[in-house]
Amino acid sequence: MSSPTLKRGAGHLTAPAVDAKKSKVNGSITSFFGAPKSNSTSTQSVKPAAPSPVSPSFNKQKWVATLTPEQKELLQLEIDTLHESWLAHLKEEIVKPEFLTLKRFLLKEKQSGAKIFPPEEDIYSWSRHTPLHNVKVVIIGQDPYHNHNQAHGLAFSVRPPTPAPPSLVNIYTGIKNDYPSFIAPPNKGGLLTPWAERGVLMLNACLTVRAHQAASHSNKGWERLTQKAIDVVTRVRTRGVVFLAWGTPAGKRITGVNRERHCILQSVHPSPLSAHRGFFNNQHFKKCNDWLAERYGPDGVIDWRLVPKKESPIAPPAVVQSPSVAVNQQQKQAVTSSTKGEITTIKSNKPNQEDDEFEEDLDVLEAIAASEDLPKN
């Protein structure tokens, strides 16, 4: 392999040949949340939706013209900030009564004075950082972080100077186990936008939360929309993507994924409550890249680095291991082999206590446990 990639054993890392390009800044946003303040601390500027190569026939302006005045008012945030590659496929979903009911609920939350996370301009930042046509990996989260300067629209990611939460620290450990040359970001950083821009969709099941009240917006309608987004990925990304489903709730989101077309990797959640039950050695990051190398070639793998290249030691290239070889090596670790072209699914015992995506907070655990059964879509 001429250009080194992030591989376990060899531990060499380099960025993919082409990263997703950022679109230009949109001048303003008006939504039911109100216009963002000029001194917003958001690290992600609101970006206009660029024409989508996935659905070139979608005419956003014409679609907006079909909306009723109430729909336009309630959906202004989606119109302004949801990347057009996603809007083209989610437009039918967001005009359904269930989603409009969700938007009315969020409007009442705003009018009551409740603080909502993430900031409104970041609710759909996942769509702008990772347009649909760039998706190669999907990491499924659950609920946004619910404290200040944490959630910004990407599952597991936090803004600086907020340190990486325990689950993300454990994710770093898992990458380090797969790729010994991996170096965690300096200053305990947890900003994962580089992954998003390389094709890793980090999507929470629920996209908003009331400040300091975990799972307060769960089962209000977001899960239906995000499930639709997952379904769109499975249908549109015909070349195949890797789904990383950590924990019981995430596993429920990918039950309908075509396992002959896509790669499904499941294990316990990286939370401190469950990571020791199999997350650290599940080899998901290496298996993900092995599978992507088979489908997309050496330049199609994910660079898991979050530090500048000069800070990361480079080791000699290594031969990419095929999924079948990886399966054989993992048979002693409760891995079931795929059949009829299906990719291996890593199975693990359900933890005694529900997975936690946050710090060890009993209120969070109780809230997540109470909302474990996600609505059928």
C-alpha positions in Angstrom: 0.0 0.0 0.0 1.7 3.2 -1.1 0.0 5.7 1.3 -0.2 4.4 4.9 -3.5 4.1 6.6 -4.6 3.7 10.2 -4.1 0.0 10.8 -3.8 -2.2 13.8 -0.5 -3.8 14.5 1.4 -1.5 12.2 -0.2 1.5 13.8 0.4 3.8 10.9 -2.0 6.6 10.3 -2.8 9.0 7.5 -5.8 10.9 6.3 -8.0 9.6 3.5 -7.2 11.0 0.0 -10.3 13.2 -0.1 -12.1 14.6 2.9 -15.6 16.0 2.8 -15.5 19.7 1.8 -17.2 22.2 4.1 -19.9 24.3 2.6 -20.1 28.1 3.0 -21.6 30.0 5.8 -25.2 30.9 5.8 -25.9 34.5 6.8 -28.8 33.9 9.1 -31.1 31.4 10.7 -34.7 31.9 11.8 -36.5 29.1 13.6 -38.9 28.5 16.3 -35.9 28.7 18.6 -35.2 32.2 17.5 -32.1 33.5 15.7 -28.8 32.4 17.1 -26.9 35.0 19.1 -24.0 36.7 17.3 -21.6 35.7 20.2 -22.5 32.0 20.0 -19.7 29.7 21.1 -20.6 27.1 18.5 -17.7 25.6 16.7 -19.9 24.8 13.7 -21.2 27.6 11.6 -24.6 27.1 10.1 -24.2 26.2 6.5 -26.6 26.2 3.6 -27.6 23.0 2.0 -25.6 22.4 -1.2 -27.1 20.6 -4.2 -27.1 16.9 -3.5 -25.4 14.4 -5.9 -27.7 11.8 -4.3 -30.9 13.4 -5.5 -30.1 15.9 -8.2 -33.8 16.2 -9.1 -34.7 17.6 -5.7 -35.6 21.3 -5.9 -35.5 22.7 -2.4 -37.1 26.1 -3.4 -40.0 24.4 -5.1 -40.5 22.0 -2.1 -40.6 24.9 0.3 -43.2 26.6 -1.8 -45.5 23.6 -1.2 -45.5 24.0 2.6 -48.3 25.7 4.5 -47.5 28.8 6.5 -47.5 26.8 9.7 -45.2 24.2 8.3 -42.8 26.8 7.1 -42.7 28.4 10.5 -42.3 25.1 12.4 -39.7 23.7 9.9 -37.6 26.8 9.4 -34.7 25.2 11.3 -34.8 22.1 8.9 -35.1 24.4 5.9 -32.1 26.5 6.9 -29.7 24.0 8.5 -30.5 20.4 7.4 -28.0 19.6 4.6 -29.9 19.2 1.3 -28.5 15.7 0.6 -30.5 14.6 3.7 -33.4 17.0 3.3 -34.1 15.4 -0.1 -34.8 12.1 1.6 -36.3 13.3 4.8 -38.7 15.9 3.4 -41.7 13.6 3.6 -40.9 12.6 7.1 -40.7 16.1 8.5 -44.1 17.1 7.2 -45.8 14.2 8.9 -48.1 15.0 11.9 -45.8 13.2 14.3 -42.8 15.4 13.5 -44.8 18.6 13.5 -46.1 17.6 16.9 -42.5 17.3 18.0 -41.7 20.8 16.7 -44.7 22.2 18.6 -43.4 20.5 21.7 -40.0 22.1 21.2 -41.6 25.5 20.6 -43.4 25.2 24.0 -40.1 24.2 25.6 -38.5 27.4 24.2 -41.4 29.6 25.2 -41.3 28.2 28.8 -37.7 29.4 29.1 -36.2 26.0 29.2 -32.6 25.7 28.0 -32.2 23.2 25.2 -29.0 21.5 24.1 -27.4 21.4 21.6 -27.8 25.0 20.4 -30.4 25.2 17.7 -27.8 25.9 14.9 -26.0 22.6 15.9 -29.0 20.2 16.1 -28.4 19.2 12.5 -24.7 19.7 12.3 -24.3 16.0 11.8 -25.9 16.4 8.4 -23.6 19.2 7.3 -20.4 17.6 8.6 -21.3 14.3 6.9 -23.5 14.7 3.8 -25.4 11.6 2.9 -23.2 10.9 -0.2 -20.1 10.9 2.0 -21.3 8.4 4.7 -19.1 5.3 5.1 -19.5 4.6 8.8 -22.4 5.2 11.2 -21.8 5.5 14.9 -25.2 5.4 16.7 -25.5 7.4 20.0 -28.5 7.8 22.2 -29.1 11.2 23.9 -27.2 14.5 23.6 -25.0 15.5 26.5 -27.1 17.7 28.8 -24.7 20.2 30.3 -23.3 23.5 29.0 -20.7 23.5 26.3 -21.0 19.8 25.6 -23.5 18.7 22.9 -23.0 20.2 19.4 -24.9 17.7 17.2 -22.4 14.8 16.9 -22.8 11.8 19.1 -20.0 11.3 21.7 -18.3 14.6 20.6 -17.8 17.6 22.9 -16.5 21.1 22.2 -13.2 22.4 23.7 -12.3 23.1 26.4 -14.7 20.5 27.7 -12.7 17.3 28.3 -13.7 14.0 26.6 -16.4 12.3 28.7 -15.6 8.8 30.1 -17.3 6.9 27.2 -15.2 8.8 24.7 -12.0 8.2 26.7 -12.9 4.5 26.5 -13.4 4.8 22.7 -9.9 6.3 22.5 -8.6 3.2 24.4 -10.4 0.9 22.0 -8.7 2.7 19.0 -5.3 2.5 20.8 -5.7 -1.2 21.2 -6.4 -1.6 17.5 -3.7 0.9 16.4 -0.9 1.3 18.9 0.3 4.5 17.3 -2.9 6.3 18.0 -2.5 9.3 20.2 -5.5 10.8 22.0 -6.1 14.6 21.4 -4.1 17.0 23.5 -5.7 18.7 26.5 -8.1 15.7 26.9 -9.9 17.0 23.8 -13.2 15.4 22.6 -14.0 17.2 19.4 -14.8 14.6 16.7 -15.5 16.8 13.7 -12.5 15.4 11.8 -14.1 11.9 11.9 -17.4 13.4 10.7 -15.7 15.1 7.8 -14.1 11.8 6.8 -17.4 10.0 6.4 -18.3 9.0 10.0 -21.9 9.8 10.7 -22.2 10.2 14.5 -26.0 10.2 14.9 -27.9 10.3 18.2 -31.3 8.6 18.4 -32.7 11.8 20.1 -31.4 15.2 18.8 -32.3 17.5 21.7 -32.4 17.5 25.5 -33.5 19.9 28.2 -30.5 21.2 30.2 -29.4 18.9 33.0 -32.4 16.5 32.4 -31.1 13.4 30.6 -33.5 11.8 28.2 -36.1 14.6 28.7 -36.8 14.7 25.0 -36.8 11.0 24.3 -39.9 9.4 22.8 -41.1 12.8 21.7 -40.6 12.1 18.0 -36.9 12.4 17.3 -36.4 8.7 17.3 -38.7 8.3 14.3 -36.7 10.9 12.3 -33.3 9.4 13.1 -34.5 5.9 12.4 -35.6 7.2 9.0 -32.1 8.7 8.5 -30.6 5.3 9.2 -33.0 3.7 6.8 -32.0 6.2 4.1 -28.3 5.3 4.6 -29.0 1.6 4.2 -31.0 2.2 1.1 -29.0 5.0 -0.7 -25.4 4.0 0.2 -25.5 0.9 -2.0 -21.7 0.4 -1.9 -22.1 -0.4 1.7 -21.3 1.3 5.1 -20.2 0.1 8.5 -22.6 0.4 11.4 -21.0 0.6 14.9 -23.8 -0.2 17.3 -22.7 0.0 20.9 -25.1 -0.9 23.6 -28.7 -2.3 23.7 -30.5 0.8 22.4 -28.1 1.2 19.5 -28.5 -2.4 18.6 -32.3 -1.9 18.2 -31.7 0.8 15.6 -30.0 -1.5 13.1 -32.3 -4.5 13.2 -33.6 -3.8 9.7 -30.2 -3.2 8.0 -29.3 -5.4 5.0 -26.4 -7.4 6.4 -25.4 -8.6 2.9 -24.8 -5.1 1.7 -23.5 -3.5 5.0 -21.2 -4.3 7.8 -22.7 -4.6 11.3 -20.5 -4.5 14.3 -22.1 -4.7 17.7 -20.8 -4.8 21.3 -21.4 -3.4 24.7 -21.4 0.4 25.2 -18.1 2.1 25.9 -19.5 3.5 29.1 -17.4 2.9 32.3 -20.4 0.8 33.4 -20.1 -1.7 30.6 -16.9 -1.2 28.6 -15.0 -3.8 30.6 -17.5 -6.5 29.3 -16.0 -6.5 25.9 -15.7 -3.1 24.3 -11.9 -2.6 24.7 -11.0 -5.7 22.7 -13.8 -5.8 20.2 -11.5 -4.5 17.4 -14.3 -2.5 15.8 -12.0 0.2 14.5 -9.7 -2.2 12.7 -12.5 -4.4 11.5 -14.3 -1.3 10.2 -11.2 -0.3 8.2 -10.5 -3.8 6.9 -14.1 -4.0 5.6 -13.9 -0.5 4.0 -10.5 -1.4 2.4 -12.2 -4.4 0.8 -15.1 -2.3 -0.5 -13.5 1.1 -1.3 -9.8 0.3 -1.6 -6.9 1.5 0.7 -7.9 5.2 0.3 -11.4 4.4 1.6 -10.5 3.6 5.1 -11.1 6.0 8.1 -8.3 7.9 9.6 -9.1 7.8 13.3 -6.4 10.3 14.2 -7.5 13.5 16.0 -4.0 15.1 16.2 -1.8 16.7 13.6 0.2 14.2 11.5 3.5 15.5 12.8 2.5 14.5 16.3 1.7 10.9 15.3 4.4 8.4 14.7 4.3 6.6 11.4 5.0 2.9 11.2 5.6 0.8 8.0 2.6 -0.2 6.0 0.9 -3.5 6.8 -1.2 -5.8 4.7 -4.9 -5.2 5.0 -6.6 -8.2 6.6 -9.7 -9.4 5.0 -13.0 -9.7 7.0 -12.8 -13.5 6.7 -9.4 -13.6 8.3 -10.6 -11.3 11.1 -13.5 -13.6 11.7 -11.3 -16.6 12.0 -9.1 -14.9 14.6 -12.1 -13.8 16.6 -14.0 -17.1 16.8 -12.6 -17.7 20.3 -14.2 -14.4 21.4 -17.8 -15.1 20.8 -18.0 -13.9 17.3 -20.6 -15.5 15.0 -19.5 -16.0 11.3 -21.6 -14.4 8.6 -23.6 -16.3 6.1 -24.6 -15.5 2.5 -22.2 -12.6 2.4 -23.2 -11.2 5.8 -20.6 -9.4 7.8 -19.7 -10.6 11.2 -21.7 -9.4 14.2 -20.0 -9.2 17.5 -22.3 -10.3 20.2 -22.0 -9.7 23.9 -23.9 -10.2 27.1 -26.3 -7.5 28.1 -24.9 -5.5 31.0 -26.7 -5.7 34.3 -27.3 -2.0 34.3 -28.3 0.0 31.2 -25.6 1.5 29.1 -24.7 5.1 29.9 -23.4 7.6 27.4 -22.7 10.2 30.0 -20.7 10.4 33.2 -21.7 8.1 36.1 -24.8 9.9 36.9 -27.7 8.0 38.6 -30.3 10.4 37.2 -29.0 9.7 33.7 -29.1 6.0 34.2 -32.6 6.0 35.5 -33.8 8.2 32.6 -32.1 6.0 30.0 -33.5 2.8 31.6 -37.0 4.3 31.6 -36.8 5.0 27.8 -35.0 1.8 26.8 -37.8 0.6 24.5 -37.7 2.9 21.4 -40.8 3.4 19.4 -41.3 1.2 16.3 -41.0 3.2 13.1 
